[in-house]
Amino acid sequence: MPTPLPPFDLDVLRTFVAIVDHGGFTRAAERVGRTQSTISL
């Protein structure tokens, strides 16, 4: 039996998609309502 995967944080996925969609950390941070430093972390 394969080892189950750990739970995936959908907020992290949304943030990653925002970075790609908006072309950078600063604009993505504005979109998801977080600071740029939090997004880049």
C-alpha positions as CSV (number, residue, x, y, z in Angstrom):
1,M,0.0,0.0,0.0
2,P,1.5,3.4,-1.0
3,T,2.2,6.0,1.7
4,P,-0.5,8.6,1.8
5,L,0.5,12.2,0.8
6,P,0.5,14.9,3.5
7,P,-2.4,17.3,3.3
8,F,-1.9,20.1,0.7
9,D,-2.4,23.7,1.7
10,L,-4.7,25.2,-1.0
11,D,-3.8,28.7,0.2
12,V,-0.2,28.0,-0.9
13,L,-1.5,26.9,-4.3
14,R,-3.6,30.0,-4.7
15,T,-0.7,32.2,-3.9
16,F,1.6,30.4,-6.4
17,V,-1.1,30.8,-9.1
18,A,-1.4,34.5,-8.2
19,I,2.4,34.9,-8.6
20,V,2.3,33.4,-12.1
21,D,-0.9,35.2,-13.2
22,H,0.2,38.6,-12.0
23,G,3.9,38.3,-13.0
24,G,5.5,38.9,-9.7
25,F,5.4,38.8,-5.9
26,T,4.4,42.4,-5.4
27,R,1.2,42.3,-7.5
28,A,0.4,38.8,-6.3
29,A,0.7,40.0,-2.7
30,E,-1.8,42.8,-3.5
31,R,-4.2,40.3,-5.1
32,V,-4.2,37.8,-2.2
33,G,-4.1,40.5,0.6
34,R,-0.6,39.7,2.0
35,T,2.7,41.5,2.2
36,Q,5.3,41.0,-0.5
37,S,7.7,39.5,2.0
38,T,5.1,37.0,3.1
39,I,4.5,35.9,-0.5
40,S,8.2,35.6,-1.3
41,L,8.8,33.5,1.8
